[in-house]
Each structure stands twice: as structure tokens, then as C-alpha cells.
Amino acid sequence: MEKVEFCKCSWVNEMKEKESNKQSYKIPTVHESDRSAKSGPYSASNLARMDIESNHSSPVLTDSTPINKSRLGIHSNLLPYAPSGGSLSPSKYINIPRKKPGKLDEVCANAWLDAMKSSSPPRKKLIKDGADTAYSSWMLKHPSALNSFEEIANLAKNKKIAMFLDYDGTLSPIVDDPDNALMSDDMRSTVSKVAKYFPTAIISGRSRDKVCELIGLTELYYAGSHGMDILGPIGKAVSNDHPNCTESTTDLQGKEDVNLFQPAREFIPMINEVFRTLVDNTKGIKGAKVENHKFCVSVHFRNVDEKSWQPIAQCVQDILDKYPRLRKTHGRKVLEVRPMIDWNKGKAVEFLLESLGLNNRDDVLPIYIGDDMSDEDAFKVLREGNRGYGILVSSRPKETNAVYSLKDPTEVMRFLNSLVTWKKLEEEGGGGGGCIVNNRRTI
Ligand SMILES: O=P(O)(O)OC[C@H]1O[C@H](O[C@H]2O[C@H](CO)[C@@H](O)[C@H](O)[C@H]2O)[C@H](O)[C@@H](O)[C@@H]1O
């Protein structure tokens, strides 16, 4: 019973800490082999500032059995729809040990009180007073991508940049109502310019349709539902290797000859069912909002009084108890329920690089800009493969796998514009940076 208490109480605390400086995940170890790298993210100069030491454990997963290590998707046939679980090969799933179902409110009273105390005004003031110093020292480890622009440009010299962008908190500012998270026209035109010079993909937690509608640019590739719904370029090797890839010559989001990759396709009915249940069950909680992102469901508590965070957590826990093939992840004041498959934004980055024919190439520099926990999977993939750079958008210190940082979407826009200007100049000067302008599909 003790374990149950710990597990469930930690939910409320995690929810409280989501946007504070204390992230619940650890930064990874830099291995000796990384340290010896002469160039790239783990060059001596970068390592000096990164000073990363703790062992990485994924933000959410506590994996007790080996997961499918293949970078390939999971074949649809292996994932039949079975709301109460199924007799599927455990190796195809992320196995998260489940605790006994129980009521959060019975076991969390003490932790809840502690959490309330810790957010009382005097404590907050102390944090605020020390915030500037903490941020400055964090910036030594994760320097501003704007201040480090020359360094980044040098790293990108004679390389093709592949740009990956998150949406909420990166291209659009965080607002109370997810339906009002609009991108400015200036940002839209910046992203459009970026896509002219570099192959560019959006990787969002939102549904692909929604994020595509919000951005409204057809010259990008889109991955929705944290990478579980990718509309990418046709890469022959990719579509042969990934059974969940549907090659399409029909017009999808204004594109022809694209690949639709949906590794969790079989979960759609389950997700719809979960969405309806969560809408019903959170009806009485003022400010709660549930979104259906096709392959995952978001339960927002940004506008919910702290007193009702526990009932929100309970609603999500009830879902997990009923659907053992789903798991929860965290975002900024949001709990997310998603299929327990070995797929995330990091896998989506690898998939897109492969589709673009840019994988495992020394002359390619992927850059990923994101602000949230789910973006860490992508930062990690770039970092561990010594492939490219993650840029975390944050105005507070956070543990991260990203190398650089930017404060907010305004800085993101300045950085992207600087990249475009640099690229233009390089091309005009005949520098041979390597990106084919206006036709990224041929890259
Ligand atoms: O991967 P992303 O594109 O960053 O999407 C992550 C989540 O973004 C949205 O929620 C967040 O932004 C909202 C609008 O600013 C904000 O109100 C909310 O508190 C944030 O969590 C989106 O609504 C979620 O479904 C996405 O998972």
C-alpha cells in the first residue's frame, strides 16, 4: 500500500512542479566516448559548459522489461484494439509497472498539505529573489542560441540544417486557452522563410490537423500527437521498412507523394472512448479542459483551482486503471494519456531525417527547438547520437538534454530570422552551405 501512496501522491506534486524550476526528470550522463569527440555537441568546449553528470531516466517511463529497440514502427497487426488489455507480445510495448487502483484523495492528504505549504507566498518570494542568479548560472550550461549564434553558424558551415520545431510555447506563446494559442503573422512568415532554406518539420503534441490549421503553411512537414502521426516526404527505404507507413499520392494537407506514418493507428477507437469518458468525468471540475488529439488525449488543469488538481489526477488515474495499454505523460499544466508504444518526438525526428535522406550524414545538422517535457526525447536523440543541437525555450532553469536555450517565442523568431539571413549571405557569397533553396523535397 505504501508504494501506491507514493506513486499517486507524486502526481499532485509533479503537477505543481511542472512549470517550476524543479523538473522531475534527470539529465543524462555524458559518456567518455562522447567526451572524446572533437567536434559536434560534445566537443570539449561544449562539454565544458554542459557539465552534465546525473544518470538519465526518461521523464515518465519506468521500463521494467526490454522495449522494442528497433527504430521501426510497430505493425498495425501487432496492436489489436483491446480496451481491457490484450495478449500481445510485451516486447512491443513499453512496460510500466502499474500500482493497484485506488483513490488518490484518501492517500494524498498529507502530501497535498505539504504541497500547499510549499507554494505559500514567503517561499515563492525566496525563489523569486534567487531566480536571477539561478537563471544566470543555468545559462552558463545552456547558453543563449542568440548569443552563441556565431558558434552555431560555424557548426552549420558546409552542412545542411534540418529544422524541427515544436508549436506551443515555441512558435506561439503559452496562453490560458489552448484554442487561442495563435501564432503571430511575423512568426508565420519567419517559419515560411526558414522552410525555403532548410527542410523544416513541426513536431507537436497537438493533432496533426489542428497544428497544421494553426500554422497554415503547406511548405512544412507535420508530425502531430507527439510524433505518432507523421505526414512526411516519401523515402523509399522508409516506407519499405516501416509497416505503418502509407504511401499516398492523394492530396493530403495540400501535398502529393507523401508518407503517412501512424504507429498507433489501432488505438484510435480507444482514444476516442477515453476522450469521451474524460470529458464526462471532468465536467464538474471548473476550468478543466480535455482535448482529443487523435492518438492522445490532453487534460488541461491550467485554469483549474489547485484544490481540484487532485480530482483531475484521479480522473486520469481511473483511465489508466481501466486501460492498461495507455500511459500518462506531463506537459505544461496538462496531463496526457497516450498509447504505451515505443514512439515519441525523438523517434519522429529520426523517422523524418530518414525520410528526408538526411540520416547518418556528417554533412547534416539537425536543430530541434522546443519548450516542453516531450521535446526532451528529441533533444536526447540529437545529443546522444552526437548529431545536432536541441534548443530549449525557457525563461527558467530546467534540467534538459538541450545544448542551447532561448527565452521565449520572440527569441525563437529572432534566432530563426538570423539563420535565414546567415544562409542567404552564405549563398550570396558562394559559401556553399549546402541547402537547396525552394525545393527541399529533392534534398
Ligand atoms: O508539443 P506542443 O506543440 O508544444 O504541444 C503541447 C501541448 O500544447 C498545448 O497545451 C499547452 O499550450 C496551451 C496554449 O498555450 C496552454 O494553455 C497549455 O497549458 C499548455 O499545456 C495543447 O493544448 C496540448 O494539447 C499539447 O499537448
The ligand as an ORCA input file, in Angstrom:
! r2SCAN-3c Opt
* xyz 0 1
  O       4.102     19.794    -28.419
  P       3.391     21.116    -28.395
  O       3.063     21.633    -29.740
  O       4.138     22.114    -27.564
  O       2.008     20.825    -27.655
  C       1.987     20.557    -26.271
  C       0.636     20.883    -25.711
  O       0.346     22.211    -26.126
  C      -0.941     22.734    -25.811
  O      -1.000     22.990    -24.424
  C      -0.052     23.936    -23.957
  O      -0.306     25.203    -24.590
  C      -1.583     25.786    -24.265
  C      -1.724     27.059    -25.061
  O      -0.707     27.969    -24.816
  C      -1.670     26.014    -22.758
  O      -2.944     26.561    -22.417
  C      -1.467     24.683    -22.027
  O      -1.438     24.898    -20.631
  C      -0.148     24.043    -22.458
  O      -0.029     22.737    -21.906
  C      -2.022     21.791    -26.257
  O      -3.276     22.281    -25.899
  C      -1.768     20.405    -25.690
  O      -2.790     19.533    -26.099
  C      -0.419     19.939    -26.212
  O      -0.155     18.629    -25.786
*
